[in-house]
Amino acid sequence: MISYRSLLPTFSSNVVEQSLHRIPGLTPIFAYWNDDYFLGREVQPEDFVMSIAGQRYALLFFTKGFIRFGDDNIEKARQWKNKWYATLFNTNGRLNDVFGQDKSRVHICHAPYMFFKDAFENIHSIWKDELNLTAQHKFRTWNDVLFPYLHHYYVKHEGASCCGFNFKERSFSRWTTDQFQFHVLKDNRTSNEEVFREIRTQRPSFYTLNDGFRHAQIGELQLRPFLLSMNEGFKASFELPAYVDPSLKRARSGGSGPPKRHFRPREQNSKGNRQPRKG
């Protein structure tokens, strides 16, 4: 998807997202969300795009009160040691350069993003230097720009002329928890099980499971069974078989796995010198 082979591999969604329009066969308007965002039940195209009085609208998701800022104070974010906030401030500053300062801008980081394929080239033309700099980064960096944020406000200003669509703002704050839920999972089984019960009971249309695990294996053991249970009955024809780490299989089955080598420290004499092992 990335234009230049020299930029690969990349481990930054900030790089990948700006090149989504290069995927072959994409429709003019498409939905995108990243790997911690899930569907809780069946949704319809009308949840993303609708027609009102003959006008076609795309639903751009914003939020009131979660994130609000009006400057590009990257240093403030550096003090917080938060690269994501730094990129928000930086992107907001670049929007100010083109559309003027707007302290009412908001952005939500977890949502079903709607992208207009025709807008990508225009956005790359306007913010060419910033996007090219971002594309060179293997990992998220302080001076990245967030493509979804650029895209949403570009479409808000220019959508009817560039894409043949109007937009209708949809605010998360006016929606109930049976539609959208945001959760952070941590190394706390009791808390996580409560989250899983809430999602199973309410079946929201969209939900986020943000990764707050400190140990990958804990996340694997707790999260995988839940996701597999939620996916029952919704398997798509293009899905590959689920991969399970062999070591986790052994842990679940109680198998011993390969023998472990145990080492005992050598004894030391009164001078602190190690003595040869016996036997």
Secondary structure as the mmCIF struct_conf table of DSSP 4:
data_model
#
loop_
_struct_conf.conf_type_id
_struct_conf.id
_struct_conf.beg_label_comp_id
_struct_conf.beg_label_asym_id
_struct_conf.beg_label_seq_id
_struct_conf.end_label_comp_id
_struct_conf.end_label_asym_id
_struct_conf.end_label_seq_id
BEND BEND1 SER A 3 SER A 3
HELX_RH_3T_P HELX_RH_3T_P1 ARG A 5 LEU A 7
BEND BEND2 PRO A 9 PRO A 9
HELX_RH_AL_P HELX_RH_AL_P1 SER A 13 VAL A 16
HELX_RH_3T_P HELX_RH_3T_P2 GLU A 17 ARG A 22
BEND BEND3 ILE A 23 ILE A 23
TURN_TY1_P TURN_TY1_P1 PRO A 24 GLY A 25
BEND BEND4 PRO A 28 PRO A 28
STRN STRN1 ILE A 29 TYR A 32
TURN_TY1_P TURN_TY1_P2 ASP A 35 ASP A 36
STRN STRN2 TYR A 37 LEU A 39
BEND BEND5 ARG A 41 ARG A 41
HELX_RH_3T_P HELX_RH_3T_P3 PRO A 45 ASP A 47
TURN_TY1_P TURN_TY1_P3 PHE A 48 PHE A 48
STRN STRN3 VAL A 49 ILE A 52
TURN_TY1_P TURN_TY1_P4 ALA A 53 GLY A 54
STRN STRN4 GLN A 55 PHE A 62
BEND BEND6 LYS A 64 ILE A 67
STRN STRN5 ARG A 68 ARG A 68
BEND BEND7 ASP A 71 ASP A 71
HELX_RH_AL_P HELX_RH_AL_P2 ILE A 74 TRP A 80
TURN_TY1_P TURN_TY1_P5 LYS A 81 LYS A 81
HELX_RH_AL_P HELX_RH_AL_P3 LYS A 83 PHE A 99
TURN_TY1_P TURN_TY1_P6 LYS A 103 SER A 104
STRN STRN6 VAL A 106 VAL A 106
BEND BEND8 CYS A 109 ALA A 111
STRN STRN7 TYR A 113 PHE A 116
HELX_RH_AL_P HELX_RH_AL_P4 LYS A 117 ILE A 126
TURN_TY1_P TURN_TY1_P7 TRP A 127 TRP A 127
HELX_RH_AL_P HELX_RH_AL_P5 LYS A 128 ALA A 135
TURN_TY1_P TURN_TY1_P8 GLN A 136 GLN A 136
BEND BEND9 LYS A 138 PHE A 139
TURN_TY1_P TURN_TY1_P9 TRP A 142 ASN A 143
HELX_RH_AL_P HELX_RH_AL_P6 PHE A 147 CYS A 163
BEND BEND10 GLY A 164 GLY A 164
STRN STRN8 ASN A 166 SER A 171
HELX_RH_3T_P HELX_RH_3T_P4 PHE A 172 ARG A 174
BEND BEND11 TRP A 175 TRP A 175
TURN_TY1_P TURN_TY1_P10 THR A 177 GLN A 179
STRN STRN9 PHE A 180 LEU A 185
BEND BEND12 ASP A 187 ASP A 187
HELX_RH_AL_P HELX_RH_AL_P7 ARG A 189 GLN A 202
BEND BEND13 SER A 205 SER A 205
STRN STRN10 PHE A 206 ASP A 211
BEND BEND14 ARG A 214 HIS A 215
HELX_RH_AL_P HELX_RH_AL_P8 ALA A 216 ASN A 231
TURN_TY1_P TURN_TY1_P11 GLU A 232 GLY A 233
TURN_TY1_P TURN_TY1_P12 SER A 237 PHE A 238
HELX_LH_PP_P HELX_LH_PP_P1 GLU A 239 TYR A 243
HELX_RH_AL_P HELX_RH_AL_P9 PRO A 246 SER A 253
TURN_TY1_P TURN_TY1_P13 GLY A 254 GLY A 254
BEND BEND15 PRO A 258 PRO A 258
HELX_LH_PP_P HELX_LH_PP_P2 PRO A 259 ARG A 261
HELX_LH_PP_P HELX_LH_PP_P3 PRO A 265 GLU A 267
STRN STRN11 GLN A 268 GLN A 268
TURN_TY1_P TURN_TY1_P14 SER A 270 LYS A 271
BEND BEND16 GLY A 272 GLY A 272
HELX_LH_PP_P HELX_LH_PP_P4 ASN A 273 ASN A 273
STRN STRN12 ARG A 274 ARG A 274
HELX_LH_PP_P HELX_LH_PP_P5 GLN A 275 LYS A 278
#
